[in-house]
């Protein structure tokens, strides 16, 4: 089972009314880098995104479940599913299978009446915080966030902080690496991905190592 797990760095932070989610893009099987462009950041609703860490198959199934459930909720009720309801739904899915668990660590970030970031473990524990990180690189991310995070960060500064924290993690965690993926939840625009060109430009501006 351990051989099939992916090493990962994921992070989600709130800043004002925004939520910024980020991941690396390296997937590993033991000491082998199995994929350099693994997708670990997904849009799951108009104003919600999800990051994955753990077994790829388990995580992808849960992404599909959440997309379907949140779309069904929106069609039936004509509103988006609140983020606390989405976190509870995912938590219940995981808790019901805890004796044969999905081997994952997940983040859900989004906006309803305010920004939210939830960390959800394989047994279904869901914890909301102003920032969270999962995966093998998370200790390095928390070191950066503890030193530099402020809830009053402007959007550009918050994006830079997410990129910096993942970059730092990649320098010390061998299971994290390659390109950085970033998504933003904007209360007016909804969820959108940053282009690779913009991410590379920010990395250069911050004088970080890719």
N, C-alpha and C positions, 0 to 999 in steps of 0.2 A: 504493500500500500504506500509506504513512504517513497518508493521509487517513482510512483506516478504523481506525486504532489508537485505543484509548481511553486517555486520561490517567487516572491512578489513584493513590490512596494506599492501600496495604495494610500491615498490621503483624501480627506474631505474637510473643508473648513467653511465656516460662515463668516461673512464680512458685510456689515450693513444688511441690506435686503438680498444679498447675493449668496449663492453657494458655489464653491469651486471644488471640482473633483479632479484628481490626477492619478495616473499610474505610470509604471514603466511598461515595457513591452517585451520582456524576456520571459520565455517559458522554459523550464528545466525539467529533466528527468534524472534525478540523482545529480551527478556531476556533468551530465550532458546537456548542452543548450539545444533544446528540441525545436525552438522557434524564436526568431528575433523580432517578429512583428505580431505578437499575440495580442488580440483584442481583449482588454481587461476593463474597459469603460463603455457602458451602454446607456443609451436613452431608453427609459422604460415608460415614460409618459410625457405629456406636454411640458410639465414643470418638474420633472424628476429624472434622476440618473442613478446608476448603480455601478459600483466597482466590485470586481471579483478577485478572490485569492483562494487557492486550494486546488482540488481536482477540477480540471477543465470541464469534463463532461457533466459533473454535478452542477457546477456553476452555470453552465449554459442552459441546462434544463430549467433552473430556477429563474433565469432571466426571461425565458420564454413564458413560463407560468405567470410571472409578474406582469409582463407586457399584456398578456391575454386578459388577466383579471382586471387590470387597471383600465383597459380599453372597454371591457364589458361594463364596468362600473360607470364609466363616462357615458356610454350609449344608453344605459338604462336610466340613469339619474340626471343626465344632462349637465353634470359637473364633474370635475376631476376628483379622484379619490384623495382625501386628506392624507398627508404624509404619515401621521400617527397610525391611521388605519392601514396604510401600506406596510409600515414596519410591523404592525401587529399581525397582519396576514402572513407575511414572510416568516415571522417568528413562529407562528402556529404551524406552518408547513414543516419547519425544521424540527420543532419540538415533537411533532407526531411521529417523526421517523428517527428519534434520537437513539433507539436501540439498533438501528441499521442506518447510521447517519449519512447525510450529505457532508462530505469532507470539505467544508468551505469556511471562509471568513468574508463577510460582505459589508459593504457600506451602501446605504441609501441616502441620497441628498436631494433636497428639493424645496419648493416654495409653495405654500398655500396662503395662509394669512401672514405667515412669517417664514424665515428660512429655517431648515432643519437638516441635521446630519445624525443618522443613526448607525451605530455599529451593531452587527448581528452575528452571533457565533453559531457553531454547528449544532448546539443543543437548543437553539431558539432564544437565547438571551438577547434582548434588545436594549441598548443604552443610547440615549440621546445626549449629545454634547456639542460644544461650540466647534470642536475639531476632533478628528479621530483618524487613526491609521491602522492598517492591517498588513499582514504578510511578514516575511522574514526580515524585511528592511525597516519595519515600523519603529524599532528602538532608535534608529538614527533620525528618522523623521520627527519623532517626539522631541529629541534633543534640540532640533532647529526650531520647532514650533514653540516649545517652552521658553526659548530665549527671545523669539522675534514676533510671535503672534500678538495681535491686539484686535479686539472686536470692532474697533473703529477704523480698520484698514480700508483704504479706497480699493476699488475693484482691481486696478492695474497692479497695485502693491500686493494684493492678495494673490493674484495670479502668479506674480513673480515669486512669492513666498512658497507656493505649492511647487513650482518648478525647481526652486532652490532646494527644498527639502528632499525631493526625489533625486535630484542630482547628487546631493550629499550621500544619500543612501546607496546609490549606485557605486560610489567610490569605495564602500566598505562591505557591502553585502554582495557576495559573488553570485547569488541567485537572482539579483535584480540588475537590469541593464538595458542597453540599447535605447531606443527612442522613448520620449516622454509623451503621454497622451493627456490632454486637458479638456475638460468640459465645464461650462458655466451655466448655471441656472439663473436667468434674469427674470424678475417678476413681470417685466413688460414683453420681452422677446421669447421667453421660454428657454428650453434647453438648447444649447448649441456647442459644437466642438470648435476648439481653436485649430486653425490650419497648422500643418507642420512647418510652413515657412514662418509663421508668426512665433511659434515656439522656438525655432532655431534662432530667430532674431532676438528674442528675449534672453536665450541662453548666452548669445554673444554679448549682449548689452550688460548682462550680469557677470560676465567673465567666468562662466562656469565651464566645467568639463563635461562634454556630452557623454 
